[in-house]
Each structure stands twice: as structure tokens, then as C-alpha cells.
Amino acid sequence: MKLTTKPEHIKFAVLTNTINSYGRSLLFNLCKQGFYPDCVIIEDHNAVTKRFYQFYRKNGFKEFFLETCSKLLKTNHISTYPSISKTIEEDDIPVFNVNNHNNKECEEILKGRSINLILLGGTRIIRKNIFEIPRYGTLNAHPGLLYKYRGLDVMYWALKNNDDPVVSLHYVNEGIDLGRIIYKQRVDRNRFSNINRLEEEADRLSSELMIKAISELDSKRRLTTIKSNDDNSSKLYKRMKYNEKREIRQKYNAKSSH
């Protein structure tokens, strides 16, 4: 029988996909600390492939090729964490595969298992029919300071603006990164020799904040939020071009090596 530190009254699900590096680290760190999900719901390869195709149509072959290679290298780089399938198998966690995290099948799984908390492990934008199901809400760890850095590639945008990256744990609502903030944790960029390590630390802190939230729910049955955000006045960052990201990566790595 596996030992667990998860509160009995909390039944949480992790939503992720198999190619997301953060999903791997989140699941591993949760289980390592004894916080075993009641289930993991994985968006299958066909859905992920479709999203990659949409990216190709929008950005062209060169950007698609470079971005895809970068994502695959990042996923394989984080060898500290086993694959999602291995963690699931070792810890005997129920797993479900769906075509889309927002579809009826996913909705029925969550309701059928009486899930009262959802943790996002690198997913598409989650819709109201899903994020409103759990009593304790749906939580996302965003690798940027909210509300200054909303959207995509926010760690790179922060570094470009000479800001420290910040992990923000927040509730999910209908806006993009506009949910109420629960915790913020700065990532000290001067401690790491390259961006890969910086990203790994952000992933680790994200998992840490998720565990902290579950623990706080155990003792208080609610999470205290830092500040309410109910407008779209903050900037929404778009995906950064690969060459621009590479330039920032090279500058950061060169600076950190001195």
C-alpha cells in the first residue's frame, strides 16, 4: 500500500499531455511527496498533432520546424523526471485518454469520479464546462508574473525586459491568465548557468506551489488570493519567434557562464 499525504476529502485530477515537460515534472513531484492524483487525464497524440498542424498553418514551415525541435529537445532534456506513462504505472494511478480536455468525455470522467480539484499540467485553454466542475476550483501554474506577463513564452519576454521570471499560481477562469492569484514565487535567474536549468527550476517551483495549495486546502478548506483581476488591461504576450528566443538564450547563457 502506497503512503499518501494527500487530504482524504480532496479528490484531484491532473490534466496534461505526453509531450509537455512540465506535465512530467508536476506528476513526478506530486507523487514523490505522496500527493497521488485520483486520476490523470491525457489529451491523446492526435489532438496534439492537430495543434502542431495549426501552428504550422499559422507560422510557416521554418518556424514550425524550429519550434517543434526545440520542444522535443526540451522534453527529452529533462531526464530528471520519468515519462508520464512510467510514473502512472509505478504509482498505479488511473489514467484516461481523451481527444480534447474540453469535450464531453472529459467532463463525464471528472463528474463520474467526483473530482473536486483540477491541476493543469500544460494544456490547451480550458473551457468553462471543465474548470467549473470541481468544488475547489481549477489551478494553473503560470511561468510569468501576473498580471504583467500573460500569454505565451513569458519567461523569455521577462528576460528580454531584464525582469526575473516569476511563477504565479492562479485559479482558471474564462480569461487568459486572468484568474485570481494564489501565490507568486520569484525565480532567481542569477543562480542558473543556462535557460534549461532556469526552466527546470520554474517547473519545480510550479509543482511546489501546487502541493502548497493542496496542503492549504486541507487545513483551511479554501485558498486565500492575493489580488483580484477582472479586466483585460494587462498585456497579453504572443508566441516569441524562434530566432528571437535563440538570441535571448545565447545572451543569457553567455552572461551566466562568466
VENLIN-V993202 format. One line per field, one symbol per residue. phi: phi as a letter, one per 20 degrees, with the letter a starting at -180 (. if undefined). psi: psi as a letter, one per 30 degrees, with the letter a starting at -180 (. if undefined). burial: + if it has 16 or more other ideal C-beta (glycine too) atoms within 10 Angstrom, else -. Layout:
# VENLIN-V993202
phi->???
psi->???
burial->???
This chain:
# VENLIN-V993202
phi->.ffcdfgfeddddddbcfdeffgffffffgffendeffacddfffffffffffffffednfffffffffffffffffefgdffgffffffdlegccdcfbfeefffgfffffelfdbddedncffeegfdfeffgenddcddebfedfddodlfffffffemdffcedebfecfeeldffedcccfdffeecebfgffffffffffffffffffffffedmbdeeeaecccdfffdeefefgffffffgffffffffe
psi->kkkkgkkefkjlkkkalfgkeeeeeeeeeeeeggiklflkjkkleeeeeeeeeeeeeefleeeeeeeeeeeeeeefeifeklleeeeeeeghkkkkklfkfgleeeeeeeefghkgkkkkhillkklefeffekeglkkkjkhljkgeilblhfeeeeeeghkkkkkkkllkafljhglkkelkjkjjfffkfleeeeeeeeeeeeeeeeeeeeeeeeefglkklekkjglgflkjklkkkeeeeeeeeeeeeeeff.
burial->-----++--++++++++++++++++++++++-+-+++++++++---++--------------++-++------++--+--+--+--++--+-+---++-+++---++-++----+++++++++--+---++-++-++++++++++++++++-++++++++--+-+++++++++-+-+++++++++-+-+--+--+--++++++++++++++-+++-+-----+-----+----+--+--+-+--+--++--++--+--
